[in-house]
Amino acid sequence: MIRHLYLRNFKCFEELSLTLGDLTLITGANGAGKSTIIQALLLLRQTNDDKVVDLHSHVKINGDLIDLNDADSMRYALSDSGDIDIRLTNESGERLEVTVKDALTTDKVASCVVSDNLDEALRSWSLFDGDFVYLYADRTPPSASYAWGVESGTDGRLGDKRGSRSAFRFYDSMRKNESVAVESLCLLKDDKSVFANVSAWIGEIMGSPIKVSADSISTDQVRLSFSRGMQGGVMELSPLNVAFGNSYIFPIVLAVLTAPSGSLILIENPEAHLHPAAQFRMGLFLARAARSGVQVIIETHSDHLLNGVRVMAKREGLTNDCSVEIHYIYQDEESPELHYDERVVLEEDGSLDHWPAGFFDEWELALREINA
């Protein structure tokens, strides 16, 4: 697992040192720099997956995972240096260093210098292995059917960053009667299949029992259906005719249930299109994933999701079983070009060690104004 990220002169950060846990929540206002943290990881992943660019000597700035425009655009604007540093440290204390050189041009590829352990990192680090999943905030919407589409070198086990082939991965798990990768993530006691537990978890998060199934229309097309019990029988519905949130959390649930222990999942805005109660339960689910050995890094705007994690700490001793890191990214009020990280500690009882100004405090501020 990746335990630390250091950035220098990368996008909005002059310098950033960030601890990563089994579960990491990256929070903050729009434009504060949350996505930049994830993009630093994706820059390395994208370059390694490319068939032309070699991470030993260059980084690929625009591609299917991220598009940072050009070399100069990803350099901290106030820096006099053209060098950008990205350093990762794993659980064994080994450090991978990538320094982008002379990022002062409009080139789409930039030269870099890497540490001697790059080959070992590419073989064994979770950021580069086949079980890695990145799910973008704008995921695949509901559809009557799902086509395989054009393949890319950066496609993961669920397709592209939108989870474009989640329906195919789910159909394959049904056909093979695949078991959930980490048994402790099974919601059902008597059924360990991915098929049954995806349905159970979607129903649990959305607050309404539902069954998800898939069938093949052709070699490159799959159809999903959602079924629920009604008076007098069962009604089978297209994804177009059920809650939008079902389709948006489907790749998240599938990614977690098919993730082996030690793998890495990056998710942007897992709360998208969810009712606050479902956001809360998504927090519980992702906390349980982290406790089961899957490293999860989340960018989120949801205090409800955060509260799900906090309740898991209170209810089930989350912090005794895994490390949880909460980071509040913010801009300096007097100098908005300066961006910082403030670490918020989750205590064993679910409380937070402090509550920075601007950190999910809109509810309290609004009530103060209403009651004034």
Disulfide bonds with the S-S distance in Angstrom:
none
